């Protein structure tokens, strides 16, 4: 039968094995994706402004309607900027929600 010290040693050994198997995280967001993430919304919108009929097909509303909805919900979609990461913009959050 195990004593409490044997159980503690087994638990510590198991934790040590688990910790050795985990790879340390180097980045929160890999540098390759960081720049793409910052400009994603603007690239999508630039393309969709050229083809407003495509915007209507994808998002089921006109660009004008999108801007009206955005003006009404922008403050509710705005998130705080932190030291860890930059939040998704309200414009992009609305596009994701509508999609």
Phi, psi and omega in degrees: 000145182277143172266169182296328179290324176294318178296320178296317179296318178297317179296317178295320178295319178295316177298321180294319178296316179297316180296325179289331182280337181281133176276133179292143179281128181270324184226151169283312173231127181298141182305330179298321183270342184301311181291321179298322181294322182292330187249004185301311182301317184291327177292317179297312183293323178300317179292317183289333175294327178289333183230076183299331177294327177290322177300315180297322180293316184285315188255000176060030174201162178281165176299322180297317179295320178302315181292326177294313179298316180301318181296331181277332185246001185306312183295325178289334180269347182288133179243160183281139175282131180240173178290337184279319182199161177271133182287162175289137183293154178301324180299314181289323178298320178294317177301317180296319180295319181288332182290000000 
